[in-house]
Amino acid sequence: MPTHRIGERVSIEPQKSCRSCEYCKSGRYNLCPDIEFFAAPPVHGAFAEYAAIESDYAYTVPDHVSDEAAALMEPLSVAIATCRKAAVTPGSTVLIAGAGPIGILVAQVARIFGATEITVSDPAAHRREFVLKAGATQVLDPQSDNPSQRGALFDVFVDASGAPPAISTGLQAVKPGGKAILVGMGSEKVELPVSLIQNREIELTGIFRYTNTWPTAIELVASGKVDLDSMVTHRFSLEEVEAALLTGSEDPYSIKSVVIPPKKST
Ligand SMILES: NC(=O)c1ccc[n+]([C@@H]2O[C@H](COP(=O)([O-])OP(=O)(O)OC[C@H]3O[C@@H](n4cnc5c(N)ncnc54)[C@H](O)[C@@H]3O)[C@@H](O)[C@H]2O)c1
């Protein structure tokens, strides 16, 4: 590692690829068969005072970006990868299922990429309220509203819920030639409306993490275009990791929890 980097405040891209397979060499290192990813077995995440990462996966963070925002470059990267793959451009209309952290950030990034209509569905009222302030142009409750019956169909559908009914209704709402991106990881299998996908020539694909997103993520946050700080609803110490992990299921008002290791003097 270049010694001048010692002591730098960084945001880490939590993966290590082999750098020599066809996917690494073509820049799609997220698909590397030998990838090691923090939090994916057998790697036990990074709830520790120290974690080792190759230096080019550690990105310098400007002083005015908070530690918490630096940590949340990771879900922001999922959103950037999603909007790139969906080819969101000025004037795009986007439907997002799920207003959790991923859906919220997809809405923010879609707006920055130029989307003019960003509709987000979520059964949780407080999450609909949050995403409406964070980038959505309209929200709907999937229990009472069907996006395909609310006027024009959408250029892009992003599932950020993992809920099979959301995928099914979302696909119905994609216009001919549009794109559907499955980000949510809920069920192994879902039923697909094959004729609809064929008749409308819908491009259906998935997202597996990200590649080459950190510089963009840091720039979007440093320039004030994306707000990550307001997503942090709960803070925990290293000793409280279990409680931090349970917050999402136990507190319906949580958005993102962060675990803060003890401060070290440099
Ligand atoms: N593909 C990837 O690389 C990748 C990366 C990160 C996260 N994910 C997945 O993305 C999904 C979203 O992550 P998150 O952190 O925002 O999760 P989350 O659980 O906080 O948010 C999911 C949201 O979906 C909502 N939801 C449930 N049923 C719905 C329905 N029928 N219609 C619309 N919304 C519905 C929930 O109320 C919730 O707000 C998860 O499944 C996660 O595993 C995938």
The ligand as an SDF file (V2000), in Angstrom:
LIG
                    3D

 44 48  0  0  0  0  0  0  0  0999 V2000
  -29.2510   -7.4240   -5.6850 N   0  0  0  0  0  0  0  0  0  0  0  0
  -28.3790   -6.8800   -4.8140 C   0  0  0  0  0  0  0  0  0  0  0  0
  -27.1640   -6.8060   -5.0590 O   0  0  0  0  0  0  0  0  0  0  0  0
  -28.8990   -6.3610   -3.5340 C   0  0  0  0  0  0  0  0  0  0  0  0
  -28.1010   -5.5440   -2.7250 C   0  0  0  0  0  0  0  0  0  0  0  0
  -28.6540   -5.0280   -1.5370 C   0  0  0  0  0  0  0  0  0  0  0  0
  -29.9380   -5.3750   -1.1750 C   0  0  0  0  0  0  0  0  0  0  0  0
  -30.6600   -6.2260   -1.9840 N   0  0  0  0  0  0  0  0  0  0  0  0
  -32.0360   -6.5890   -1.6530 C   0  0  0  0  0  0  0  0  0  0  0  0
  -32.8520   -5.4670   -1.9730 O   0  0  0  0  0  0  0  0  0  0  0  0
  -34.0430   -5.5180   -1.1830 C   0  0  0  0  0  0  0  0  0  0  0  0
  -34.2740   -4.1580   -0.5410 C   0  0  0  0  0  0  0  0  0  0  0  0
  -33.2850   -3.8910    0.4360 O   0  0  0  0  0  0  0  0  0  0  0  0
  -33.6610   -2.9130    1.6350 P   0  0  0  0  0  0  0  0  0  0  0  0
  -32.4540   -2.8160    2.4960 O   0  0  0  0  0  0  0  0  0  0  0  0
  -34.2680   -1.6610    1.0940 O   0  0  0  0  0  0  0  0  0  0  0  0
  -34.7570   -3.8260    2.3680 O   0  0  0  0  0  0  0  0  0  0  0  0
  -36.0340   -3.4760    3.2740 P   0  0  0  0  0  0  0  0  0  0  0  0
  -36.5400   -4.7690    3.7740 O   0  0  0  0  0  0  0  0  0  0  0  0
  -35.6700   -2.4110    4.2630 O   0  0  0  0  0  0  0  0  0  0  0  0
  -37.0910   -2.8290    2.2480 O   0  0  0  0  0  0  0  0  0  0  0  0
  -38.0040   -3.5870    1.5180 C   0  0  0  0  0  0  0  0  0  0  0  0
  -39.2890   -2.7790    1.4330 C   0  0  0  0  0  0  0  0  0  0  0  0
  -40.1940   -3.4730    0.5690 O   0  0  0  0  0  0  0  0  0  0  0  0
  -41.4960   -3.2250    1.0750 C   0  0  0  0  0  0  0  0  0  0  0  0
  -42.4520   -4.1890    0.5070 N   0  0  0  0  0  0  0  0  0  0  0  0
  -42.8420   -5.4000    0.9910 C   0  0  0  0  0  0  0  0  0  0  0  0
  -43.7990   -5.9160    0.2010 N   0  0  0  0  0  0  0  0  0  0  0  0
  -44.0060   -5.0380   -0.8070 C   0  0  0  0  0  0  0  0  0  0  0  0
  -44.8730   -5.0110   -1.9390 C   0  0  0  0  0  0  0  0  0  0  0  0
  -45.7170   -6.0290   -2.2140 N   0  0  0  0  0  0  0  0  0  0  0  0
  -44.8220   -3.9290   -2.7610 N   0  0  0  0  0  0  0  0  0  0  0  0
  -43.9850   -2.9050   -2.5130 C   0  0  0  0  0  0  0  0  0  0  0  0
  -43.1430   -2.8680   -1.4520 N   0  0  0  0  0  0  0  0  0  0  0  0
  -43.1510   -3.9400   -0.6230 C   0  0  0  0  0  0  0  0  0  0  0  0
  -41.3240   -3.3250    2.5910 C   0  0  0  0  0  0  0  0  0  0  0  0
  -42.3890   -2.6920    3.3010 O   0  0  0  0  0  0  0  0  0  0  0  0
  -39.9910   -2.6060    2.7800 C   0  0  0  0  0  0  0  0  0  0  0  0
  -40.1570   -1.2200    3.0600 O   0  0  0  0  0  0  0  0  0  0  0  0
  -33.8300   -6.6690   -0.1790 C   0  0  0  0  0  0  0  0  0  0  0  0
  -34.5090   -7.8130   -0.6630 O   0  0  0  0  0  0  0  0  0  0  0  0
  -32.3330   -6.8770   -0.2030 C   0  0  0  0  0  0  0  0  0  0  0  0
  -31.9660   -8.1920    0.1310 O   0  0  0  0  0  0  0  0  0  0  0  0
  -30.1720   -6.7050   -3.1370 C   0  0  0  0  0  0  0  0  0  0  0  0
  1  2  1  0
  2  3  2  0
  2  4  1  0
  4  5  1  0
  4 44  2  0
  5  6  2  0
  6  7  1  0
  7  8  2  0
  8  9  1  0
  8 44  1  0
  9 10  1  0
  9 42  1  0
 10 11  1  0
 11 12  1  0
 11 40  1  0
 12 13  1  0
 13 14  1  0
 14 15  2  0
 14 16  1  0
 14 17  1  0
 17 18  1  0
 18 19  2  0
 18 20  1  0
 18 21  1  0
 21 22  1  0
 22 23  1  0
 23 24  1  0
 23 38  1  0
 24 25  1  0
 25 26  1  0
 25 36  1  0
 26 27  1  0
 26 35  1  0
 27 28  2  0
 28 29  1  0
 29 30  1  0
 29 35  2  0
 30 31  1  0
 30 32  2  0
 32 33  1  0
 33 34  2  0
 34 35  1  0
 36 37  1  0
 36 38  1  0
 38 39  1  0
 40 41  1  0
 40 42  1  0
 42 43  1  0
M  CHG  2   8   1  16  -1
M  END
$$$$
